[in-house]
Amino acid sequence: MDDDRAMRAVLFAGMLLILVGGIVDLYLDRPEHWLTFHVVFELMMIAGALIFMIAFWLGWWRSRGETARLRLSLEQRRVERDAWKANAEKSLEGLGVAIERQFDQWRLTPAESDVALLLLKGYSHKHIAVDTGRSERTVRQHATSVYNKAGLSSRAELAAFFLDALRLPVRTGH
């Protein structure tokens, strides 16, 4: 963020320098005729610098507003996520215990259990490898071992094994 602020300051200072420099140069030249190439060129540079500075300032102002809105939205999502987690904590804890029991019944190793849980969460093999410090090939081998021990053939079947019986409550009044 500080680099961004410094870059904006440098750009703004550069445009301000062009603007002031052009005005000072015209003043010092004190041209007799205003319709010469030199004068018109300097006036265009001054006008361009002024337009750029105004556009730059407006863009910066809009981006500050958008950043503030995004931060507020992000904070609202965090509050929403934390409320959901707090509300679902007991259920998730029970689901975690049930999943762990099933992993034990399948006789998964701790490494296979780690991989299986991350597969259930929807992570890719590459993501699991990074998260667990294993190679992607090792993660794939663990996944294959999990599927073989569970008698399943894919990640989708693994997820279905645990979530197939999950039902949302019946809504009334809709």
Legacy VTK file of the C-alpha trace (Angstrom):
# vtk DataFile Version 3.0
C-alpha trace
ASCII
DATASET POLYDATA
POINTS 174 float
0.000 0.000 0.000
2.889 2.376 0.789
4.466 1.658 -2.616
1.163 2.569 -4.269
0.937 5.799 -2.302
4.557 6.682 -3.162
3.949 5.990 -6.869
0.866 8.213 -6.860
2.871 10.988 -5.176
5.669 10.691 -7.760
3.222 10.774 -10.678
1.324 13.686 -9.214
4.548 15.596 -8.513
5.743 14.936 -12.070
2.550 16.296 -13.582
2.640 19.273 -11.221
6.229 19.945 -12.292
5.215 19.856 -15.966
2.285 22.175 -15.264
4.297 24.695 -13.245
7.315 24.391 -15.545
5.194 25.111 -18.607
3.580 28.154 -16.992
6.939 29.503 -15.784
8.509 28.923 -19.214
5.685 30.786 -20.950
5.986 33.633 -18.455
9.758 33.858 -18.930
9.464 33.660 -22.738
6.845 36.436 -22.841
5.994 35.611 -26.465
4.912 38.441 -28.754
2.757 36.068 -30.805
0.618 33.431 -29.134
0.017 31.412 -32.292
3.544 30.056 -32.663
4.322 26.354 -32.491
6.325 26.797 -29.268
3.525 28.604 -27.431
0.768 26.296 -28.675
2.868 23.235 -27.772
3.515 24.522 -24.258
-0.146 25.415 -23.772
-1.074 21.881 -24.874
1.447 20.426 -22.404
0.055 22.602 -19.614
-3.532 21.663 -20.501
-2.576 17.961 -20.798
-0.841 17.993 -17.423
-3.826 19.745 -15.853
-6.286 17.267 -17.397
-4.113 14.333 -16.328
-3.875 15.669 -12.779
-7.647 16.117 -12.573
-8.299 12.641 -14.040
-5.664 11.141 -11.754
-7.176 12.786 -8.685
-10.722 11.714 -9.638
-9.570 8.124 -10.241
-7.731 8.082 -6.949
-10.784 9.483 -5.165
-13.061 6.859 -6.747
-10.634 4.036 -5.924
-10.482 5.175 -2.297
-14.271 5.041 -2.129
-14.361 1.624 -3.787
-11.645 0.350 -1.445
-13.659 1.542 1.545
-16.779 -0.203 0.187
-14.817 -3.417 -0.419
-13.343 -3.325 3.082
-16.814 -2.874 4.558
-18.169 -5.740 2.443
-15.231 -7.932 3.437
-15.803 -7.159 7.099
-19.510 -7.977 6.700
-18.587 -11.339 5.107
-16.173 -12.017 7.991
-18.879 -11.295 10.540
-21.305 -13.484 8.573
-18.707 -16.289 8.332
-17.882 -16.087 12.043
-21.573 -16.156 12.972
-22.111 -19.193 10.734
-19.089 -20.952 12.218
-20.259 -20.256 15.764
-23.752 -21.466 14.934
-22.559 -24.588 13.111
-19.639 -25.404 15.416
-21.332 -28.249 17.302
-22.690 -29.816 14.123
-19.331 -29.517 12.378
-17.588 -30.997 15.412
-19.977 -33.963 15.307
-19.422 -34.373 11.572
-15.657 -34.238 12.132
-15.874 -37.001 14.761
-18.037 -39.116 12.445
-15.614 -38.633 9.534
-12.652 -39.504 11.760
-14.400 -42.692 12.919
-14.994 -43.690 9.318
-11.364 -42.980 8.422
-10.361 -45.251 11.338
-12.686 -47.991 10.062
-11.032 -47.739 6.658
-7.663 -47.956 8.459
-6.335 -44.780 6.861
-2.887 -43.645 7.939
-2.627 -40.151 9.455
-1.225 -38.856 6.131
-4.069 -40.464 4.187
-6.598 -39.013 6.646
-5.126 -35.530 6.140
-5.366 -35.886 2.374
-8.876 -37.372 2.514
-10.182 -34.514 4.655
-8.686 -31.923 2.328
-10.189 -33.749 -0.663
-13.571 -33.601 1.086
-13.086 -29.852 1.536
-12.641 -29.569 -2.225
-8.940 -28.762 -2.405
-6.971 -29.721 -5.503
-4.049 -32.140 -5.334
-1.705 -29.224 -5.949
-3.233 -27.189 -3.089
-3.064 -30.179 -0.744
0.587 -30.709 -1.667
1.418 -27.106 -0.806
-0.615 -27.167 2.430
0.873 -30.427 3.673
4.425 -30.003 2.396
4.164 -33.144 0.276
4.783 -33.567 -3.417
1.772 -33.595 -5.703
2.681 -37.167 -6.688
2.611 -38.260 -3.031
-0.771 -36.585 -2.557
-2.125 -38.436 -5.600
-0.782 -41.729 -4.185
-2.454 -41.017 -0.832
-5.715 -40.168 -2.605
-5.589 -43.425 -4.588
-4.893 -45.343 -1.385
-7.857 -43.645 0.334
-10.175 -44.571 -2.545
-8.908 -48.186 -2.560
-9.274 -48.637 1.219
-12.744 -47.058 1.136
-13.881 -49.067 -1.891
-14.542 -45.852 -3.781
-13.332 -44.738 -7.169
-13.128 -40.936 -7.015
-13.236 -37.728 -5.041
-16.913 -37.346 -5.974
-17.728 -40.759 -4.473
-15.746 -39.849 -1.344
-17.771 -36.668 -0.912
-21.020 -38.493 -1.675
-20.185 -41.149 0.924
-20.247 -38.503 3.671
-22.760 -36.029 2.283
-25.306 -38.170 0.439
-27.605 -38.389 3.471
-27.328 -34.649 4.167
-30.687 -32.921 3.748
-31.750 -29.330 4.204
-34.735 -28.808 6.500
-38.088 -28.434 4.782
-38.964 -24.764 4.467
-42.464 -23.619 5.168
-44.066 -20.482 3.801
-42.123 -20.326 0.511
LINES 1 175
174 0 1 2 3 4 5 6 7 8 9 10 11 12 13 14 15 16 17 18 19 20 21 22 23 24 25 26 27 28 29 30 31 32 33 34 35 36 37 38 39 40 41 42 43 44 45 46 47 48 49 50 51 52 53 54 55 56 57 58 59 60 61 62 63 64 65 66 67 68 69 70 71 72 73 74 75 76 77 78 79 80 81 82 83 84 85 86 87 88 89 90 91 92 93 94 95 96 97 98 99 100 101 102 103 104 105 106 107 108 109 110 111 112 113 114 115 116 117 118 119 120 121 122 123 124 125 126 127 128 129 130 131 132 133 134 135 136 137 138 139 140 141 142 143 144 145 146 147 148 149 150 151 152 153 154 155 156 157 158 159 160 161 162 163 164 165 166 167 168 169 170 171 172 173
